[in-house]
Amino acid sequence: DFYLTSPKFGEQFRIPSFFMTAVLIFIATLLLVITQPRGLGIGWSAAAGAIASLLLGTVTLSDIPTVWSIVWNASGTLIGLIIITLVLDEAGFFRWCALKVARASGGSGAKLFTLIILLGAVMSAFLANDGAVLILTPVVLALLTPLGVSKAQQLAFVMAAGFIVDTASLPLVSSNLVNIISADFFRFTFTDYALVMIPVDIASVAASLAVLWIVFRRSVPKRVDLSRLPAPDSVSRDSLLFRAGWVVLTLQLVFCFASSFLRIPISAVTLASAAILLLLSRKNRVVPAGKVLKDAPWSIVIFSLGMYLVVYGLQNDGATSLLSAALSRIGDSGTGAAAFGAGFIAAALSSVMNNLPSTMIGALSIDAASVSDAVRTAMAYANVIGCDLGPKITPIGSLATLLWLHVLSEKGIRISWGFYFRMGVVMTLPVLFVSLTVLALRLSL
C-alpha cells in the first residue's frame, strides 16, 4: 500500500496498490462472471471469488452473516418475481398483452413502437428488469415476424425493449435487484422509496421514449398489417392462471406497500405470490411447474453472496476509502451536486465493472462518507439511478444485457459490442441527466 495526502480533500488516504490481493480477486471474479468459462455460470464464478477471498484473508467467516443480511431479501425477491414471470409467460399472459398492444396501435408503426416501450416499462416496474427483458424480447420478435417487419426494423424494436426495461426499473423497490439491495442497506421502506422514485421513473420513461424515437424513428415502419396477427384470446393456454395472474399481481403490489407497516420482507410477498401461481398451475397441468422451477435463477443466491463477499473484501482492504472521500467532498456542495456526483460516478462504475458489484461499492462508500443525512439520502437514491441506468452504456454493464444479447443471437439478430456501445452512450446519458435532475428537484421539495 501507499499513502496520499491530497490538498483537495485535506486528509491522508490509504490508496491500495493495483496488485493488492482484494483488487486482483475482484478483477478475476468479474472476468469469470462475464465470460463464464466452460458453463461455470454466474453463481459458481462468484463463489470461486468468495472462496479465494476467504482463503487469502480479504474477508473472514464472520463477514458472511453481514453480507448475507444484505443480499438474502434481494435474492429471494428476484427468484419469486422471475418464477411469476415464467409461469405467466407459459400461460400466454405476455403474448396476450403484446397482441392487445398491437391492436391498440391501429396499424400505426409509430404507435406500436411507443406502446411496446410502455409495455416494457410496465413489465419492468412490476416484474423486475431481469425477467422483463428475457420475456419481452422473444414476445416482441414473435409479434413482429408475422407482420413482415424486416430484420433492420426489428432491431429498432428490440433495442428499445432492451433499453426501456432498465431505464424504467426505478419506481418500486422490487423493480430491480439494485433497488432491493439499496433499500435494504439504507433501510428505505417500500412506500418511502416509491414516493421518491415514481416521479423519477416517469421522467426516465418519458426521456427514454424521446431518445429512442429520435434514434430509431427512421427504422420504424409507417404501417403494419394487423390482420396477420391471431386474436389475443387465442394465445391464452390456461384461463385459470391467466385470470389469477391479474389478481395475484394486484395483491402482490398491495402487500408490498403494506410491508412497510406489516414489517414483512418483500421476498416473502413475491415468493408467496409465486407459490400461489405454481399451485394453480397444477390444476390444469398446462403450465409445466417443474420446468418453471428448474428455469428459476437459483444461482442468483450463490452469485449475490459470493460477489458481495468479494466486494466486501475491497472495503476491508480500504479500497473504497478514496471514493468515500470524494463523495464527502461532493456532498459539501449541497444535495443537488451530491445527487449528480454520486449518480454519474455510479453509472461510470456500473458500465465498466457491472452494476451489481457497483451497487455494493457505492453503498459502502456512501455509508462511510462524512455527509449530512439529507445528502446521504440523495446519494443513496442517485446511486440506484446510476446503477440502474449506467449498465446500458456497455454490454458488460449488467448480466441481463449479456443474456439479452445471447437471446438475440439465437434469434438471428447479432449486435456488435461497438454498435451497442455507441448506441448506449447516445441513449443513456440524456436519460441519466434527466432522471438525476428530477431526483434533485423531488428531494428539494
Steps between C-alpha positions, in 0.01 A plus 500: 500500500596863468360820646387821336447837665264697276462877542160467328362268765715631783592168654713194450361190329626150471501419130512128434762383254371364168648169599315479827346163558141623532518697174647207309235264636227746401632537144544125458149432635345762274670346197370156598147634544503674161664219300362200695759255362387142430150566623619596849201734538473825693439326832808279511714773340417732790538214748853439375583864575346473846701187579818674385414800720456274802817301434712810441358688796329799337180390674439276799229253594351766729433719191267241345201571731543874439497462123217245512288750696540740206427264209252235620187711454608620156579149381171357626301785345663456160444124502133549589447761228666292229297191595185715470620628163579150369163359613304784341706476183424128470131585543516743206456808719763721336421385146140606567621840627719549192214417264273740685766769468531429128122532455503829692755643256244494219768391254719806559869406525575804717219414744609136509858607578378727781260247648761222504734732690223576751422128532866440583491780757197347675650150495826628645325696774293207624708195407861631520730578211676162478185299443346771281787519252520123453123467447430822309765447231368164369141626529579810293679295235208254488269796450705668226585194289147429369459872430777474240725748681856479364804407711622862492162623622483227765833624635341834588227329701726256685755772583215709638368204702846421638560863593168582665494206742801649680419871473147425625614280789512787750150542649468217752744325730415172325561635148873427501745296707698823542198668658437216746860486618519880537167527683603226743842655553371853568176378667260667254146370536310393187268801532770760568704374209200511263407855601846619398562285195164481320532862375859426399387190312229690313762750387738217406235325289404827327865581426558143378204525263633826358857371459395166351272670248774745395750215454276243330220699336628428148501125565141485625252393226223747426228234489463135601233253391323390817284249311798263503488469879291246691225607737638579849274249674632219280842505667375443855608147595355486850196717568515439877862616524432785262222641721689422820804686368318835511378437854836378630693791348253749649513342846878477479526874443259571787693279742834645387378846603352354817833334582616838631238474776474123539879467533521207261780466242414558136648159417225337710236680292646408160581141595147453636359639174719262302390206715130582440548505123701177507226327700233625258707376205462145628122509456493495118862384458538713188786701649793270594570596861807275510654675200429840652670405825795358308538822298478725807827688569602310813862581424426866581516409871853363464594787270373770737675359805823421313527826307429717801748313715760589236386864507501498881865398477566823310351696787695305761819579314422872475435509126182706546662768716587737212148474356354578843726803527402620152132464587558692824651784303216499246249500786636833622345664191143411594233242427473569126873471440510188715226338292672575170846407625397170657273414206759550228770324703268202549415496129868507402586218742203292385593532135850361552465259792136384489220665695457249784849533652484874423183525710676352801817707453289816469287414803801425721674820388192716555449348843859587595492853353503799736177665388167604649206261512321694222803483272554131578139430406540688171817307424332169582216564254743635240709186538190297412434710191862478387511122553164447326577718196881496476520131396333587169814680387697179442406135430673384819315747723244246614443126483154565354658672199738211439210255517294725274776507237516120520123472445525730197788302347290183527224682311742596222545864609863579575603826662869584508648638820618808310148577372353436845753733667429782253126464550542458875684829544258695280189357665607473864666832584201727424262272693743484793526880507121544494447238772757654735356847439152382600646322805671821613175694452296234680730497802500880519120508552 
